[in-house]
């Protein structure tokens, strides 16, 4: 399986990092080795002094597809989840300054937290899903899918122009504002509405 991530999909996050607003979705990939194993802590890598949390809604693909029209995109997933796109921000900034790809800053081992999933029929409106991240019991990120610049079905249409989507692929749909540095001994807990979707320790 592959992990397909969307950058700059929330205007408030674009503003907090002083990035340019994109005219189409920004895509990058993580390998399956980036997945943080269940019940394992996240270890801050020794090549970064500023690893930041980015909480994101996830979509897990359940049907193979290519060139998927937006009006049919809903047939290609039946679960919504929550995860973290860990980012070595200092390394990412160095790479961006040189015009180089971000993978070393975004795709390292353990950089993708994939929490639990909820069947999509449990939601009244997929374009109105509240989600949040707590760090040591304090809410640090809050988002809602209505604030996505490109909604889930539009992302599936766009991504599938370039990549064949396969069963088990996971889409990270972008992070809202509030990203911040993680420290050893932090506990990060993610929620969709009031439902806990993951809780991990940082070491």
N, C-alpha and C positions, 0 to 999 in steps of 0.2 A: 504494500500500500504506500501511498504518498501523502504528504501533508502539504496542502496548498494554502498559503497565507496571503491575506490582503492587507496592504499598507495604506495608511491615510484614508480611512473610510468614515472617520468622524471629524467634523470640522473643528470641534474644541481641542482634539488631540493634535491636529495639524497646527493649530495656533500655538499650543503650549510648547511645541518643539520648533516653532518658527520655520516650518516647512512650506513649500509652495503647494497650493491646492491643485491636485491632479485633474486632468480632463477625462481620464479613464482609469479604471482600477489598476493599482500597482500590485503585481504578483511576485512572490518569491516562494521558494520551496524549502522544506525541511526533510531530511531523510528519516526513515523509521528509527534509526539509531538515536534521534533527538528525543524520542518519547521517554519521559520519566517513568520508570517502572512503578507499578502500583505498590503502595505502602512503603516506597523508598523516599528518603529525604532528597532535597535538591542541594547539591554541593556547589558552592560558588567556585567557578573555575579560577585557577591561579593566573590566567592571562588577562584578567579584568579586575579593575577596582571600582566598577560602577555597573553591576548587573541590575537591570530594572525589570519590574513586573509589568505585564500588559495583559489584563484579563480580556477574554474574547468569547463570544458565542461561537459554537462549533456546529457544523453540519456534517453528518456522516452519510456518504453516498451508498445507496443500496441497489444500484442498477447501472450497468455499463452504458455509457453514452458519449456521443461526439456531436458537435454542432447542434446543441439542444436549444430549441426555441424557448424563450422565457415563459410562454403560456403553457409549456409542457414540463417546465423544470420541477414543478412540485411532485412529479411522479418519480423523481430520482433520489428522494430522501424521505425518511419517515421519522427521524429523530433529531432533536436539538440538544446540544450539550454545552459544556463550559470548560474553558481551559486557560492556560497561561502561555503566552509567547515570551519567554525570557530573552532579554536582549542585553548583550554586553555593549552598553551605550558608548563607552569611551572608545572601544574598538570600532564600533559602527561609524562613529564620527571620523576616525582616522581613515577608514576605508572610503567613506563618502567624499572626503576632501581630495582623495587621489582618484576619484571616479571609478573605484573598484567595486565588485559585488559585495554584498553584505553577509554572505553565508557564514563566515567565521564568527560573526557577531550574533547570528540568529539561529544557526543550525547545528550548534555544538551538542555534544551528548547531554541529555537531560533538559534541553531547552524548550521542550514541548510538553506541557502538562495537559493530559486529556482526562477530564473528569467523567462523571456519570452522564448518561443521556436520558432524555424524557421523550416519550412518543409525542409526535407533533399534534396529534388530535387532542392532547391534554390542554393545548393553548387555545384561547378564544381567537387570538389574532397574532400571527407570526411576525407582523410588523409593529407589535406593541409588547415586547418582552422586556421586563425589567431584569437587570443582572447587576451584580456588585462583587467587590473584592474587599475582604477585611484583612488588615495586617495587625496581628496581635490584638484582635478584638475591636479595632477601630476601622471604620469604613474609609478606604482610600480611593476607590474607583466606583463610580456608579454610571450605568449606561442603560439605554433602551434602544431596541432594534429600529424604532421609528426614526432615530437620528442617524442611521446609516445613510451615507451618500448613495451607495448602491445596495439595494436590498438583496435578500438571499437568492431569489429566482433570477434577478438580473446578473448576479455574480456567477451563477451556474451557467447561464447563457454565454457570458463573456469568457469564462475559464475554458469552457468546452470548445471554443473556437480554436484554442491552442493546444489543449491537452485532452486526451481521451480520459474520461472519468471512469474509474473502475470501482467495483464493490469493495467497501472498506476504506476508500479514500476519505480523508477528513479535511474540511475547509475551515480555516480560522478566518473569521469574517471581519477582523479589525478591532482596534481597542479605542475606548473613549478616553477622555482626559483623566489625569490623576496618576499617570505612571510615575514610579519612584524607585529608588535604590532599595535593594534588599540587603539585610545584614544577617550574620550568623545568629542562630537561635530564634529568628522570626518564625511565626506560624501564619501561613497564608490560607485563607478560607474563602471559597467562592460560592456564590448563591445565584440561582435563578429565582426571582421573587423571594420567597422565604425558604426555599428548599436548598439545603446544603448539597453542593455538587462535587466538592473536593476539599481536602484540608491537607496541607503538606508542611513539613518542617524544613527550614533552611539551615545548612551547616557549612 
